[in-house]
Amino acid sequence: MIGGSIVALVTPMKSDESVDWECLDSLVDWHVQSGTQGIVPVGTTGESPTVTPQEHCEIVRTVVEVARGRLPVIAGTGANSTREAIEFTSFAKEIGADACLLVTPYYNKPTQEGLVLHYQAIAKAVDLPQILYNVPSRTGCDLLPETVKRLSKTKQVFGIKEATGLVERAAQIRALCGDEFMIYSGDDETACELMIQGGHGTISVTANLVPEQMALMSAAAVSGDRTLAETLNAPLMGLHQKLFLEANPIPVKWALAQMGRIPEGIRLPLTSLSKVHHQSVAAAMVQAGIDQ
């Protein structure tokens, strides 16, 4: 099963906000070479709310084709419309994605029963492994542990990206769902501890910048080697924190542009990183050993 460091991949864009397909290819190859153990295109970090449906599908297709089975592709296919989520998930299966990541419906704030029915409808419609995605700070909707337990009995649902930042929440889910249910951190600052305590991996923003370091740290944490994991994680703590000074993916795209990995394009209503934060993010990059 998929574990370790999984990158929540940015969608590179040119100054005119069009997708930079050449850079996208290069990023995928870089992650393969750097030991990243999975890749999520068109999640929150990939600007899923602002890419068109056609771009969404083409980004997933491109990542699958460039990856060529060298690492698992977990397609972001969530939506606040169940029908749309089914359409995106069907496409992901069709073009060969290994799994999908399904954020809870945002803005319309479904009940816990609505969430169960939403995910069950997708599972019934598409035979593709699912990772649930809980990020209530963005969605206004919290997928509670008891609800996760109900959904864990659904054949296609094999794990959750838990992005509350509460390590104890992951422990609750593990107690309710068992050790075989995969728990991934969605919060870089607490990811190391979550994995040390039994989590299976992290779906990471920081991994966009330091894929090799995140892969090594995650491997140590998942194996239970606290001393090594914390030693490897310490230089990355600045990134874990400063990459969220403004809404993700604003800081991480700025940092990647400073590294020469992507152009500075980002799609409205998101804007480039405010100058007041440039020094803080740059200092975190230096702390992590990134050449600029």
C-alpha positions in Angstrom: 0.0 0.0 0.0 1.1 3.6 -0.6 3.0 5.1 2.3 5.9 7.5 3.2 6.3 10.9 1.6 3.6 11.7 -0.9 3.9 15.2 -2.5 0.8 17.4 -2.9 2.0 18.7 -6.2 1.8 22.3 -7.3 0.4 23.0 -10.8 3.1 25.2 -12.5 1.7 28.1 -14.4 3.2 30.8 -16.6 2.8 34.5 -16.0 -0.4 34.5 -18.1 -1.9 31.9 -15.7 -1.8 29.1 -18.3 -0.5 25.7 -17.2 3.2 25.1 -17.9 3.1 21.6 -19.1 6.9 21.3 -19.6 7.5 22.3 -16.0 4.9 19.8 -14.9 6.7 17.0 -16.6 10.0 18.1 -15.0 8.5 18.2 -11.5 7.2 14.6 -11.8 10.6 13.4 -13.0 12.3 15.2 -10.2 10.1 13.6 -7.6 10.7 10.1 -9.1 14.5 10.7 -8.9 14.3 12.1 -5.4 12.6 9.2 -3.8 9.1 10.6 -3.3 6.8 7.7 -2.8 3.6 9.0 -4.2 2.2 12.1 -6.0 -1.1 13.9 -5.8 -2.0 16.1 -8.7 -4.8 18.7 -8.6 -5.4 18.7 -4.8 -5.5 21.9 -2.8 -1.9 22.6 -3.5 -2.5 22.0 -7.2 -5.1 24.8 -7.3 -8.0 22.5 -8.0 -10.6 25.2 -7.3 -9.4 27.4 -10.2 -8.3 25.0 -12.9 -11.0 24.2 -15.5 -12.5 20.7 -15.6 -10.6 20.1 -18.9 -7.3 21.3 -17.3 -8.0 19.1 -14.2 -8.3 16.0 -16.3 -5.4 16.8 -18.5 -3.1 17.5 -15.5 -4.0 14.1 -14.1 -3.4 12.4 -17.4 -0.1 14.1 -17.9 1.2 13.1 -14.4 0.1 9.5 -14.9 1.8 9.4 -18.3 5.1 11.0 -17.1 5.2 8.8 -13.9 4.9 5.7 -16.0 4.3 3.5 -13.0 7.5 4.7 -11.3 5.5 6.0 -8.4 1.8 5.8 -7.5 -0.4 8.6 -8.7 -3.3 9.6 -6.3 -5.5 11.8 -8.4 -7.3 14.7 -6.6 -10.9 14.1 -7.6 -12.9 15.7 -4.8 -15.7 18.2 -5.4 -18.6 19.7 -3.5 -20.9 18.1 -6.0 -21.1 14.3 -5.7 -21.9 14.0 -9.4 -18.8 16.0 -10.3 -16.6 14.0 -8.0 -17.8 10.8 -9.7 -17.0 12.2 -13.1 -13.4 13.2 -12.0 -12.9 9.8 -10.3 -14.2 7.9 -13.3 -11.7 9.8 -15.5 -8.9 9.1 -13.1 -9.6 5.4 -13.2 -9.9 5.4 -17.0 -6.4 6.9 -17.5 -4.7 4.7 -15.0 -4.4 6.6 -11.7 -3.6 4.3 -8.8 -6.0 5.9 -6.3 -7.9 9.1 -5.7 -8.0 11.7 -3.0 -11.5 13.0 -2.2 -11.8 16.1 -0.1 -15.0 16.5 1.9 -17.5 18.7 0.0 -16.7 22.3 0.8 -19.0 25.3 1.3 -22.3 23.4 1.2 -21.5 21.9 4.6 -23.1 18.4 4.5 -24.1 16.5 7.6 -22.2 13.4 8.7 -24.9 11.3 7.0 -24.5 13.3 3.9 -20.7 12.7 3.9 -21.3 8.9 4.3 -23.7 8.9 1.3 -21.4 11.1 -0.7 -18.4 8.8 -0.4 -20.5 5.6 -0.7 -22.0 6.9 -4.0 -18.5 7.5 -5.4 -17.4 4.1 -4.3 -20.4 2.5 -5.8 -19.9 4.3 -9.1 -16.2 3.8 -9.5 -14.0 0.9 -8.5 -10.9 2.9 -7.6 -9.1 3.0 -4.2 -10.1 6.1 -2.2 -8.4 8.2 0.4 -10.7 10.5 2.3 -9.5 14.0 2.9 -10.5 16.0 6.0 -9.4 19.6 6.1 -12.1 21.5 8.0 -10.1 24.8 8.2 -10.7 25.1 4.4 -13.9 23.2 3.8 -16.1 24.2 6.8 -16.9 20.5 7.2 -15.3 18.1 9.7 -15.3 14.4 8.9 -15.6 13.0 12.4 -13.8 9.8 13.5 -17.0 7.9 14.0 -18.0 8.7 10.4 -14.6 7.6 9.2 -15.2 4.3 11.0 -18.4 3.8 9.0 -16.7 4.7 5.7 -13.7 2.4 6.5 -16.1 -0.5 5.9 -16.6 0.6 2.3 -14.5 -1.6 0.0 -12.8 1.2 -1.9 -12.0 3.4 1.1 -8.6 2.5 2.4 -7.3 5.6 4.2 -7.7 9.2 5.2 -5.6 12.4 4.8 -6.2 14.0 8.2 -5.3 17.7 8.0 -6.7 19.0 11.3 -3.1 19.1 12.7 -4.4 17.1 15.7 -2.2 14.0 16.3 -4.8 12.7 18.8 -7.4 12.7 16.0 -5.3 10.2 14.1 -5.0 8.0 17.2 -8.8 8.1 17.5 -9.2 7.0 13.9 -6.7 4.2 14.3 -8.5 2.9 17.4 -11.8 2.9 15.6 -10.7 1.6 12.2 -7.8 -0.7 13.0 -4.1 -0.7 12.0 -4.7 -1.6 8.4 -6.7 1.6 7.7 -4.1 4.0 6.2 -3.7 7.3 8.0 -1.8 10.1 6.2 -0.9 13.5 7.7 -2.1 16.5 5.9 -0.3 18.9 8.2 3.5 19.2 7.7 4.2 20.7 11.1 2.8 17.6 12.9 3.4 15.0 10.3 6.6 13.6 11.8 4.9 12.9 15.2 1.8 11.5 13.5 3.9 9.0 11.6 6.0 8.1 14.6 2.8 7.3 16.5 1.6 4.9 13.8 0.6 7.0 10.8 1.5 5.5 7.4 2.7 8.6 5.6 2.2 12.3 4.8 0.7 14.1 1.9 3.0 17.0 2.0 3.4 20.6 0.8 7.0 20.8 2.0 7.9 17.8 -0.2 7.5 20.1 -3.2 10.7 21.8 -2.1 12.8 19.1 -0.4 11.5 15.8 -1.7 14.6 13.8 -0.8 14.7 15.1 2.8 11.0 14.5 3.3 11.3 10.9 1.9 14.1 10.1 4.3 12.4 11.7 7.3 9.1 9.9 6.5 10.8 6.6 6.2 12.4 7.0 9.6 9.2 8.2 11.2 7.1 5.3 9.8 9.7 2.8 10.9 9.4 4.2 14.5 12.9 5.6 14.7 12.1 8.8 16.6 15.6 10.0 17.1 16.5 9.9 13.4 13.1 11.2 12.2 13.2 14.2 14.6 16.8 14.9 13.6 15.9 14.9 9.9 12.7 16.9 10.5 14.4 19.7 12.6 15.9 21.6 9.6 12.5 21.4 7.8 10.4 22.9 10.6 10.8 26.4 9.2 9.3 25.3 5.9 6.5 23.4 7.6 5.5 26.7 9.3 6.4 29.4 6.8 4.8 27.8 3.8 1.5 28.7 5.4 2.1 32.4 6.0 -0.4 32.9 3.3 -2.9 30.6 1.7 -1.3 27.4 0.3 0.0 27.2 -2.5 1.1 30.9 -2.5 4.3 30.5 -0.5 5.4 27.1 -1.9 5.0 28.4 -5.5 7.0 31.5 -4.7 9.7 29.3 -3.2 9.8 26.9 -6.2 10.1 29.9 -8.5 13.1 31.1 -6.4 14.7 27.7 -7.0 14.1 28.0 -10.7 11.8 25.0 -10.8 8.7 26.8 -12.0 7.7 30.2 -13.3 6.0 32.6 -10.9 2.5 32.1 -12.3 -0.5 31.6 -10.0 -4.2 31.9 -10.8 -6.5 34.5 -9.4 -8.0 35.0 -6.9 -4.6 33.8 -5.5 -1.7 36.2 -5.8 2.0 36.1 -5.5 3.5 36.0 -2.1 3.5 39.4 -0.3 6.9 41.0 -0.2 6.6 41.2 3.6 6.9 37.4 3.8 9.8 36.9 1.3 12.5 37.1 3.9 10.8 34.6 6.2 10.2 32.0 3.5 13.8 32.5 2.1 15.2 32.0 5.6 13.3 28.8 6.0 14.7 27.6 2.7 18.2 28.3 3.8 17.6 26.5 7.1 16.4 23.4 5.0 19.6 23.5 2.9 18.0 24.7 -0.3 20.2 26.5 -2.8 18.6 29.6 -4.3 
